[in-house]
Amino acid sequence: MSHPPMPFKVAFIGTHGVGKTTLAYGLAARLKRRDINLDVVVEVARRCPLPLNEGTTLEAQSWILHSQIADELAAEARSPVVICDRSVLDNYIYLLFARGRQPALEALIESWCTTYDLKVYVPILRGSEAQPDGVRAVDPAFRQQIDDRLWNELEDRRIGVLVLDAEHRESWLDVVEEAVANQLRIPQLDLL
């Protein structure tokens, strides 16, 4: 009995308000034009019924982390390509910031990070601010602290990422599309 190939999974990572969701949907649109069957895992924190941001709790971050994993598993069952507008590591960073390391979750985070075939780090743009939307924190210091903690975790865990150039935001989608196309061996799409 043959098993279907493992899904190809892309995760956009970074602090809140840097454009991960925009990139995830932009990449999805471009890959759909290439006739790629895919699914997008949206940010689960928006559905969390518990406190978020600076006032988060262990329970809230555990809910988010496990919901992220469940959503990714469901997407992988439906489609050969999965685009995540966050990763489990992003979610864990908020927990680390609020409540410190959680030894019971460390092995899960370490293992789950290996399920992403491409991790794309989205930097904070100089002078940009998180826009108030009723969910995400807008305090620039908090956003920077999360970004710094994420970058430290990436280095400490030796997790390789495609780092988008903060000086060339206009080319971000092109860079990510090319990286995905190269890994999936998709032929170049002729533009109209």
Solvent accessible surface area in square Angstrom, and as a share of the most:
residue,aa,sasa,rsa
1,M,220,0.98
2,S,105,0.68
3,H,151,0.67
4,P,109,0.69
5,P,117,0.74
6,M,163,0.73
7,P,26,0.16
8,F,21,0.09
9,K,2,0.01
10,V,0,0.00
11,A,0,0.00
12,F,0,0.00
13,I,1,0.01
14,G,1,0.01
15,T,0,0.00
16,H,9,0.04
17,G,21,0.20
18,V,8,0.05
19,G,16,0.15
20,K,12,0.05
21,T,59,0.34
22,T,95,0.55
23,L,13,0.07
24,A,0,0.00
25,Y,106,0.40
26,G,18,0.18
27,L,0,0.00
28,A,9,0.07
29,A,51,0.39
30,R,53,0.19
31,L,0,0.00
32,K,109,0.46
33,R,146,0.53
34,R,31,0.11
35,D,132,0.68
36,I,34,0.17
37,N,84,0.43
38,L,16,0.08
39,D,28,0.14
40,V,32,0.18
41,V,6,0.03
42,V,63,0.36
43,E,31,0.14
44,V,1,0.00
45,A,14,0.11
46,R,107,0.39
47,R,123,0.45
48,C,15,0.09
49,P,103,0.65
50,L,65,0.32
51,P,69,0.43
52,L,40,0.20
53,N,34,0.17
54,E,96,0.43
55,G,49,0.48
56,T,2,0.01
57,T,35,0.20
58,L,70,0.35
59,E,111,0.50
60,A,0,0.00
61,Q,6,0.03
62,S,30,0.19
63,W,83,0.29
64,I,4,0.02
65,L,1,0.01
66,H,89,0.40
67,S,19,0.12
68,Q,1,0.00
69,I,19,0.10
70,A,55,0.43
71,D,37,0.19
72,E,0,0.00
73,L,93,0.47
74,A,42,0.33
75,A,0,0.00
76,E,39,0.17
77,A,91,0.71
78,R,151,0.55
79,S,10,0.06
80,P,65,0.41
81,V,6,0.04
82,V,0,0.00
83,I,0,0.00
84,C,0,0.00
85,D,2,0.01
86,R,8,0.03
87,S,2,0.01
88,V,0,0.00
89,L,3,0.01
90,D,2,0.01
91,N,6,0.03
92,Y,1,0.00
93,I,0,0.00
94,Y,21,0.08
95,L,1,0.00
96,L,4,0.02
97,F,78,0.33
98,A,26,0.20
99,R,124,0.45
100,G,29,0.28
101,R,112,0.41
102,Q,33,0.15
103,P,114,0.72
104,A,99,0.77
105,L,22,0.11
106,E,43,0.19
107,A,78,0.61
108,L,57,0.28
109,I,0,0.00
110,E,83,0.37
111,S,68,0.44
112,W,32,0.11
113,C,6,0.04
114,T,111,0.65
115,T,53,0.31
116,Y,6,0.02
117,D,69,0.35
118,L,15,0.08
119,K,31,0.13
120,V,0,0.00
121,Y,16,0.06
122,V,0,0.00
123,P,14,0.09
124,I,36,0.18
125,L,31,0.15
126,R,200,0.73
127,G,80,0.77
128,S,43,0.28
129,E,118,0.53
130,A,6,0.04
131,Q,116,0.52
132,P,107,0.67
133,D,59,0.31
134,G,84,0.81
135,V,45,0.26
136,R,72,0.26
137,A,9,0.07
138,V,71,0.41
139,D,63,0.33
140,P,89,0.56
141,A,58,0.45
142,F,5,0.02
143,R,6,0.02
144,Q,78,0.35
145,Q,88,0.39
146,I,2,0.01
147,D,11,0.06
148,D,69,0.36
149,R,72,0.26
150,L,1,0.01
151,W,85,0.30
152,N,75,0.39
153,E,2,0.01
154,L,5,0.02
155,E,104,0.47
156,D,97,0.50
157,R,32,0.12
158,R,216,0.79
159,I,25,0.13
160,G,61,0.58
161,V,37,0.22
162,L,49,0.24
163,V,75,0.43
164,L,3,0.02
165,D,72,0.38
166,A,40,0.31
167,E,110,0.49
168,H,91,0.41
169,R,111,0.40
170,E,138,0.62
171,S,34,0.22
172,W,4,0.01
173,L,39,0.20
174,D,73,0.38
175,V,59,0.34
176,V,0,0.00
177,E,21,0.10
178,E,108,0.49
179,A,21,0.16
180,V,0,0.00
181,A,9,0.07
182,N,99,0.51
183,Q,82,0.36
184,L,53,0.26
185,R,205,0.75
186,I,28,0.14
187,P,110,0.69
188,Q,146,0.65
189,L,54,0.27
190,D,128,0.67
191,L,141,0.70
192,L,230,1.14
